[in-house]
Amino acid sequence: AIGLKCLQTISEKKGVDILIEAIKILNNENVDINLSIAGTGILEKKLKKMSSGLKNITFLGWKSKHEVKQILIKSSALIVPSKIAKNGDSEGLPTVILEGLSNGSLIIASNHSGIPEIIKDKISGFLFQEGDAKHLSKVIKDVIELEDDKKRNMIEQGQKILKDKFDSDNQSKKLEILLEQLIEK
């Protein structure tokens, strides 16, 4: 069985309902997979009801930063199915992706908002069409079949992008150079 995790505050924009639908599709195709969802939120009861009877989905509740790190290390992948909520609420670039990459997680995420800035499909992780459970289920199957060296390469590419574009020290240095150039003009 492959263990996949979704780590976040559970709200509509997090897209956990899409993930549960994808797991249902995989179950119907006899794909052996376990999903653990870490987090709490206003939709938790609804999502638990949606997944009732599915023995391969576990709700872990709220976890400390240390516990989240341990979960990420033990997981086969981190799934981030972000979407635009009915009220227009959406995410920019979910912090959990940055945390996942820094802890060596393979990322599966929707092509929502700022996510493609760091997750390049089949280069630094996998992207699926926002809100599309069927597409997500196909991507999960692709990840299950992926060779270990290709997984490691994708994780390394994601970590490289993380360091180059999202590391606070690197960004501070770049900003300092830009400010110095402006002052010199």
C-alpha positions in Angstrom: 0.0 0.0 0.0 1.1 3.5 -0.7 0.7 6.1 2.0 -0.4 9.6 0.9 -1.0 12.5 3.2 -2.9 15.7 3.0 -1.8 18.2 5.7 -3.7 21.4 6.3 -6.5 23.3 7.9 -9.6 21.7 6.5 -11.6 24.4 4.7 -13.3 24.5 1.3 -10.3 26.0 -0.5 -8.1 23.1 0.6 -10.0 20.8 -1.8 -10.0 17.8 0.5 -13.4 16.8 -0.9 -11.7 16.4 -4.3 -9.1 14.2 -2.7 -11.7 11.9 -1.1 -13.5 11.6 -4.4 -10.2 10.6 -6.1 -9.6 7.9 -3.4 -13.1 6.6 -4.0 -12.2 6.3 -7.7 -9.0 4.5 -6.9 -10.8 2.1 -4.5 -13.3 1.2 -7.3 -10.3 0.4 -9.5 -8.8 -1.8 -6.8 -5.7 0.5 -6.3 -4.2 -0.2 -2.9 -3.7 3.1 -1.2 -3.9 4.7 2.3 -4.7 8.3 2.9 -4.1 10.2 6.1 -5.5 13.6 6.5 -3.8 15.8 9.1 -5.7 18.9 10.2 -9.0 20.2 11.5 -11.5 22.7 10.4 -15.1 23.6 9.7 -15.6 20.9 7.0 -14.1 18.0 9.0 -17.5 16.5 10.0 -18.8 16.7 6.4 -15.6 15.1 5.0 -15.6 12.3 7.6 -19.2 11.6 6.6 -18.2 11.7 2.9 -15.5 9.1 3.6 -17.4 6.9 6.0 -17.0 3.3 5.2 -13.7 3.9 3.5 -11.1 2.0 5.7 -8.2 3.4 3.8 -8.8 7.1 4.8 -7.8 8.2 8.3 -8.3 11.6 9.8 -5.4 12.4 12.2 -6.6 15.7 13.6 -4.4 18.6 14.6 -0.7 17.8 14.7 2.3 19.8 16.0 5.0 21.1 13.7 7.3 18.2 14.8 4.5 15.6 14.2 3.8 17.1 10.8 7.5 16.7 9.9 7.5 13.1 11.0 4.3 12.4 8.9 5.9 14.0 5.9 9.1 12.0 6.2 7.1 8.7 6.4 4.7 9.6 3.6 5.1 8.4 0.0 3.7 11.8 -1.2 2.0 15.0 -0.1 -1.2 15.8 -1.9 -2.3 19.5 -2.0 -5.7 19.6 -3.9 -6.3 23.4 -3.5 -9.2 25.0 -5.3 -11.2 28.2 -5.4 -14.0 28.1 -2.9 -17.6 29.0 -3.8 -17.1 32.3 -2.1 -14.0 33.1 -4.1 -11.5 32.3 -1.4 -8.3 30.8 -2.6 -4.7 30.1 -1.7 -1.6 31.7 -3.0 1.2 29.3 -2.6 0.3 26.9 0.3 3.1 26.8 2.9 2.6 23.0 3.2 4.2 22.6 -0.2 7.3 24.4 1.0 7.4 22.3 4.2 6.9 19.2 2.2 9.7 19.9 -0.2 12.1 20.9 2.7 11.3 17.5 4.3 11.8 15.5 1.1 8.2 14.9 0.1 7.1 14.2 -3.4 4.3 16.7 -4.2 1.1 16.1 -6.0 -0.9 19.4 -6.3 -3.6 21.1 -8.2 -2.5 23.7 -10.8 -4.1 26.3 -8.5 -2.9 29.9 -8.1 0.8 30.1 -7.2 1.4 26.4 -7.0 2.9 26.1 -10.5 5.6 28.6 -9.5 7.3 25.8 -7.6 5.7 22.6 -8.8 6.6 22.0 -12.5 4.6 19.0 -13.8 6.7 15.9 -13.9 9.8 17.9 -13.1 9.5 19.0 -9.5 6.3 17.1 -8.7 3.0 16.4 -10.3 0.1 18.8 -11.1 -3.5 17.9 -11.8 -6.4 20.0 -13.0 -7.9 22.0 -10.1 -11.2 20.4 -8.9 -10.8 17.3 -11.1 -10.9 14.1 -8.9 -10.6 11.8 -11.9 -7.4 13.6 -13.1 -6.1 13.4 -9.5 -6.7 9.7 -9.3 -4.8 9.2 -12.6 -1.9 11.2 -11.2 -1.8 9.2 -8.0 -1.6 6.0 -10.1 1.3 7.5 -12.1 3.1 8.3 -8.8 2.5 4.7 -7.5 4.1 3.4 -10.7 7.0 5.9 -10.7 10.5 4.5 -10.2 12.4 5.5 -7.0 15.2 7.3 -8.9 12.7 9.4 -10.8 10.9 10.3 -7.5 14.2 11.3 -5.9 15.1 13.4 -9.0 11.7 15.2 -8.8 12.1 15.9 -5.1 15.6 17.2 -5.7 14.4 19.5 -8.5 11.6 20.8 -6.2 14.2 21.4 -3.4 16.4 23.3 -5.9 13.5 25.6 -6.9 12.7 26.0 -3.2 16.2 27.1 -2.4 16.6 29.3 -5.5 13.3 31.1 -5.4 11.8 30.7 -1.9 14.7 30.6 0.5 14.5 33.7 2.7 18.3 34.2 2.9 18.6 34.0 -0.9 15.7 36.3 -1.4 17.1 38.8 1.1 20.4 38.9 -0.8 18.6 39.4 -4.1 16.6 42.3 -2.6 19.7 43.8 -1.1 21.4 43.8 -4.5 18.3 45.4 -6.2 18.1 48.1 -3.5 21.8 48.9 -3.9 21.3 49.2 -7.7 18.4 51.5 -7.2 20.4 53.7 -4.8 23.3 53.9 -7.2 21.1 55.2 -10.0 
